[in-house]
């Protein structure tokens, strides 16, 4: 009898451990998710006054997922200006300004319950353009921004990490005190990036 009880207890323990392991390794978004953005690009289209230009971007985001469908996200990123061909008055080739952007977004994910999770997102925030003498930007200027977009996330089988591809359409509200290069009129841009995801709280 004692041997049978021991076997039963061992079997139940193994079953329980298997269930716990399965729960821990289910791929998908965690409650708190960190995105590390090592690279991407932001491309602003030309306006009536300012030229089109592109910049390299990097940054990070933290998402609190209320459930598997809805989350709120705070993101901070920077774009590093690069030397490029421009059509801006007498300036034809110059380094563009560095930018800092910060946004608060709502993220709505498809309830797939699989390792691949498409999502849509949108939010508001700000963008600060820093001084850059090569394009006659004498002072830092801050703008109000909005963004909409989406992407897809993939989670590793262990449920601890993943990768993310993201696209945003960005609108930058005009600012009367902005330099001629950027911001005296509403400007639009496209941003794409790849990120590594870490489920900080599963």
Secondary structure, DSSP 4 states (H G I P E B T S, - for coil): -HHHHHHHHHHHHHHHHHHHHHHHT--S--SEEEEEEEEEEEEEPP-SSSPPEEEEEEEEEEEEESSSSEEEEEEEEEEEE-EEEEEETTEEEEEPPPEEEEEEEEEEE----SSEEEEEEEEEEEEEEPPBGGGTB-S-EEEEEEEEEEEEEEE-TTSSEEEEEEEEEEEE---TTS-TTSSSS-EEEEEEEEEEEEEEE-
